[in-house]
Amino acid sequence: MKFVHTKITFLFFLMLLSSLGMSAQEIIKDVEPVVQKAEVTKGRQKIDGIIATVGDYIILDSDIDKSFLELSSQGASVKDITRCQMLGKLMEDKLYAHQAVQDSIKVTDAEVKGMMEERLNYMVEQIGSIEKVVQYYKKDSEEDFKTYFFDILKENKLTSEMQKKIVDAVEITPEEVRNFFKKIPKDELPLFGAEMEVAQIVVTPKVSEEDKKKVIDRLNEFKKEISEGSSFSTKAVLYSEDPGSRASGGFYKMNRKTPFVKEFKDVAFALKEGEISAPFETEFGFHIIYVEKIKGQELELRHILLAPKVTEASLKEAKEKIELIRKRIVDKEISFADAARSMSDEKETRANGGALINPKTQDTHFELTKMDPVLYSQVSNLKDNEISQPILDEEKQGKKRYKLITVTNRINEHTADYGKDYIKIKDLALKEKQIKAIGKWFDEKIKETYVKVLGEYRDCEFTNNWLKK
């Protein structure tokens, strides 16, 4: 398994580094080296100039230092990462961003502004004030910092979109998975940790018609203000309760196959370009949708989600209902699975007797060492088939519900088995194929892109052929 492990570990390293967002990055027309500034480092003068150019992008020597600092600030160890490796990663990011522009991958200013607001709020929370953030990054003003930060985030977004385009195009067949598994020597088969299968029953408090009307009225008010000139994107950033799109101003791209709930897709595809929907309901709450662009079968849209608040009386009623369900299961009047099918309010798990699906693997197995800490705390002390007491669960959007949880199966630590662990083996095989696709992409794009490495960094041994030897 060493050959698989080495490649996959390297891919994870790349993915980790791709989250770096603080390296100083500039777009230039002139590719000749320019001295930017001088710094004193360990008693000697260090000249901070251009050390590499990839397409229209440059990398400064100080970018490497800033990348190390950023990685350290995220709690990652940098002791085994060399400056050459860090430069190689920065050059990869530049090539992704450069090619994204060539491929006409769009990243809107509204998306970037939404991301920036979210990041700035987090930084202010950590450091104390916007003035301290500006001072920390050694900028002259808040405006200078935001311009600098905007450019960084836009380039990072281009990079991630280009990576996604390459990886999403990779598919794998059952035959390829089988061949991948057969090639692994028996003494190198991966060891999978202890796992469990979990089921739950959910009771959601009912929302009154009066509270629903308040939310609908507010969305209609937003719609009126937007028609009079207010920004839909700003409204979404300020008020939407959808954590997945709020930071980007409610923005989504979707087609008929995008996994949105049916009600949302039905409304979206019924709208014309530039049109705003009336408020409508899904299981998540109430929405309004604004279609920005229609590109063939693809929509670019924004939406605002508001969920009615639950009253204490409704919460009490839900708790009483779930306590009654638990009593019936404990008294063996009904099985947990049958109770889930007939009485649970969670339609995603109801048909499968309440069985939870692991969002990372898309099967029913949860590895204990990788389980969500909240879920682990709820099931770790349960015996087989024991039913938890009612748990008040509060989701990120602030929605409250009661649930019962049970452990339906435990699986001990074991060596990979093709039949039992197909999903995990498929994931490993797909990652290896994605790595090969990325490697091929780099080989092709480096050949057709202007690349220059300067000074001592020409002695680096890069993973990719940046020196075009």
Disulfide bonds with the S-S distance in Angstrom:
Cys84-Cys460 1.95
